[in-house]
Amino acid sequence: MASQPSWRFSFTGEILADVDAALTEFMANDGQWQDATVEAFPLNSFTPLAQKMAHELENGSGLALLQGFPVDKYSEDQRRAIWFAIGQHMGTPVYQDFKGQMMRDIRDEQQDTDEINGHHLATRDGSAFQSSKARTLANGALRFHTDRTDVVALFCIGQAKKGGISKIAASPSLYNHILERRPDLHAVLCEPYFRARLGEEKGGENDYYALPVFGLKDGFFTSHYSRTYIEAADEMPQLPSITPVQWEALDYLNQVAEEICFEMTFAPGDMQFINNHIIYHARTAFEDEAAGTAKSRCLHRLWLSMANSRPLPDDHKILWQQIEAGALRGGIMQP
């Protein structure tokens, strides 16, 4: 990955000039970032580049890094409008929680993750849920996982003083490595695991579903994985406990992901796009200076449904609703 140019893209002077022209008209009409649609924020010169990036995401490495954006040139409101417009030109933004959040700020909020979307997690015996889960604190290490969308897009506004390195691992490579080395555990990962919804949907605090880690449909691969939600489901008294061999398979999955992962460091202005069906992402722990300073980590996150997306296995309908290729799908259902 380090030596391959196919996933690296750059803003051109023409695209940046179109950004400024569209932004001037958009702000003159008192536009809010949520209104930055393709029609309201036209970027004609960006279209060919967006198509190349979408092709790389679906048919290539699954990663696209767009660089060269002068982040300090614009105000916060302007940056949000530009970022949302770029997301609209790449795909269709979908909701990231049941409250209808479309753009999430990823930063150190000094919040423990035993509460998700206002839902306090509990174990089978009623005590507080203490999982190794995705992270222990907001600025702790983030484990390998996928998000509930075709593509997750991150726009770096500020990088941490120390750490916060992005790690990506190709899940088809994980599939092949595990099949070769441990076919017994590979078979386990192709069988359903229960996962808790953890309050993602309003009223769904005690809801759950079952999906395998690896799935295939018409020759297309997908992997949906977050150990956090599996660990939470293991604490639900109405569900059977995860078996020792299922835990062993998940531990081995993480071990291989660490072996094969590729690391990259964000710079302010970088825009990273990841195809969740074929890429796991994680990051190292990070250390900030005071919040809001030049050395504090802040990313704007979008979840995108892609027009050139792959078909998904039939059993994924419980999570994605629409599983046909190119369907509008993903995100969190609204009440």
N, C-alpha and C positions, 0 to 999 in steps of 0.2 A: 504493500500500500504506500509506503513512504516514497518509493521510486516511481509510482504510477501517476501520470498527469491527468488521467481520465476523470477523476473526481474533483479536481481543482478548477475553479472558475473565478473570474475577476470582473468587476464592474469596468465598463469602458467609459471614456469621456462622454460619448453620445448618450449612454444610458443615464449617467449622472446628470447631464443637462436636461434630459426628459424628466427625471425625478424632480429637479428644481422647478421646471415649467409646470408640471402637474401639481406640485405642492403649492406654488403661488396661487394658482386658480382655486385649488381646493380650500386653502385657508381664507381666501378672499370671500368665499361663499360660507364662511363660518363652519366648515366641516369638522366633525368630530372623528377620531380615528376609526370608530366603529362603522363610519359611513364611507370608508375608503375602498369602494368597490372598483372593479375593473372599469366600469363606465365613469365613475366619479373621479378616478385617479388613473387615467390612461398612461401606459408605458409601452408604446409600440415597439421601441427599439429593444426592450427587454424580452419580448416574446420569443425570438429565436433562442436566446440563452436559456429561458425558462423551459423550453421544449427539450433542449439538450440535457439540462439538469434532470428533468422528469424522466428522460430515457435512461440516464445513468442510475437513477434511483431504482427504477423498476427492472431494467434489463442488464445493468452493470454491477458495480460493487455494492450498491445500496446506500452509498454515501455521496453527498455533494457539499462542498465547502465553497461558499461565495465570499470573496475577499475584496478589500479596497474601498469600503464604504467609509466616508469621513464622518465618523460618529459625533465628533466634537463640534461640527459645523451647525448642528441643529438643536433646537430645544427638545425637551422631553415629549411634548405634544406632537411636534413635527416628526420626531423619530418613530413614535408609535403609529402615526398615520402612514408613514412611508413603509414601515415593516408590515403593517396589516395589508397594505396595497400589494406589496411583493408577495405576501402569502396568498392573496386572492388571485394573482396572476399565475401562481404555481398550482394551486388547488382550491378546495373549498374549506375554510376554517370551520371546525366543529367544536361543540361545547366541551369544556374541560371539567365541569362539575354540574351538579343539579341546579345550581343557582344561575346558570347561563354564562359562566365566565368564558370569554373567547381568547383573552390574552393573559397569561399568568406570568408574574414576575418571579423568577427563581433567584432567591437571595437568602442570606442567613437571617432567619426570623427568630432564632433562639427558642424554637418550639420543639418539644419532644413529640415523637410520632405515635404515642399511645392514644392519640385522638385524631381521627380523620373525618373531615367534614362535619365536625360537631358530634361525632359518635364516639363515645368512650368504649374502648375495647375491653373485653373481659375474658378470662380463661374459664375452663370447665368448672372450676371450683369457686368462681366468682371474684377472684383476685384480679389485680390490674394485669393487663396483657403486656408481658415483657418479652418481646421477640427480638431476635437478632435482626430481623426485618431489613428493610431497605437501608435504614440509617438509624443511628441512635440519637443524633441531634441534627438540626438543619444543616450544619456545616461539617457533619461527619461524612465518612465514606459512603457512597451510594453504590449499592450492589448492582450487578448486571440484571437487566430487566427489559421489558418492552412496554410501550405505552399503548393505550386503547385507541389507536388511530393508524391509518396507513403510514403517514409520515409525521414525525415530530421535528419541528423547526425551532432552532434556538438562535437568537440575535444577541451577541455579546455587547453589552454597554460598558461594563467594567469588569476587570479580572481581579482576583484575590491577590493579596500581598504574597501569599505562599500557597501552593497546592492547587486543588480544583482542576486537575488534569483530566481531560475527557478520555475514556477508554471505550473502544468498540470491538465487538467480536462477531464474526459472520456466523449466524446460526446454521446455515447449510454445512459449513466446515465443522461445526460442533457435531452435527448429525453424523457426518462421515467419520470423524475421528472416533466417536463413541461406538459407532457400529463396528469399526475395525478392531478397536481395543477391548471393548466390553459389550459384546452383543446382548448379553443378559440384561444389562442396565439400559441399553438402547431400547429393548422391548418394553421395559417398564415406562420409559419416557414417552412411548407411543400409545400408552393406555391412559385413560382419564385420571386426572387429579381433581379433587374438590378444591374450589377457590371461594373465598368469602367476598361479597361485594363491598363490605366495610362502609356502608352508607353512601356509596357513589351515587346511586339513584335515591331520590327522596323516598323515604319509607322502606328502603331496602336494607336496613341495618342488619337484619337477620336472614337475608337472602343469600343464596349460594348457587353455584353452577359447577359443572364438571367439564373439563377439556383436557386433552393430552397436551404435552409440551410441544411435540412435533406433529405436523399434519401435512397431508398431501392431497391435492385436488387437480385432476387432469394434467398431471405432470408439473404442477406448480407447488412449491414448498411454502410453508408458513410455520412460524413458531410464536406462540403467545406465552409469555413467562414472566411472572413476578413472584418470588418466593414469599414476599410479605403476605400476599393474599392466600397462599397455600398454608402458611403457618397460622394465619388467623382462622381459616376453615378447620384446622386441626383442633382448635379450641372450642368449636361449636358442638354442644352435647348431642345434637340430633344427627351428627355425621360420624361415620367410623373414623377411628384414629388412623393417621398416616402410618404405614407399615415401615419396619426398619429398612427393607430393601428400597422402598420409595424414597426415604431420606438419603440412603446411600447413592441413589441415582442422581438426586438433586445436588448432593455434595460433589459428585464426580463431574456433573455438568459445569459447576462453578470452577472446579479445578482446571478443566480443559479450557474454559473461557479465559481464565487468567494466563494460561500457557500461550494461547494463540492471539491474544488481543493486541490491538494497535493503539498507541497512545498519541494524543495530539493536544496541544495547548491553544486555547482561544486567545485572540487579541481583540481589543475593542474594535468593533466594526465588522467582525467575522459573523457570517451567517451559516449555520450548520443544519443540513437536512439529512434525516436518517429514515430509511425504509424499515419500519418496525417488523415487517414480515420476515426479513432476512438479516437483521442486525440487532444485537443486544447492545445496550449502552450502559455505562457506569461512569463514575468519577472518583477520584481520590478525595480525601478530606482536605479542607482548605482553612486558611487563616486570613481574616480580614483586618484592615485597620478600622478605624471608627466608621460606622455606617455612613454612606453618602460621600466618603472621601474617594480620592482617585484610585486607591487600592482596596476597594470593596467590590465583591463579586455581585454582578447583576446581569441576568439574562432575561429577555422577553421570549416567552414560549408560545408557539402556535401548534395546534393539532390540525393536520390537513387530510382531507379525503381527496384522493387522486383519481383523475379521470382515466388514467392508464393502469389502474391497479389490477391485481391478479384475482382470479376466483379463489374462494375459500372453501374448506371442507363443510359438508352439510351440518356437522355438529357445532360449527362456529356461529350458527344463526342465533343461538341463545345469547351471545354476547354482541354480535355485530349487526343483528337484524337482517341486513342485506349482505349476501355473500357472493353475488354475481360480480364478474369482472367489470370494473368501471363504475360500480354503484356508489351512490352517496351513502356513506356508512361511517361507523366509528363514533367516538365521543360518548358523552353521557346523555342518556335519555332525559328529556325535560318532563316535569310533572304536568 
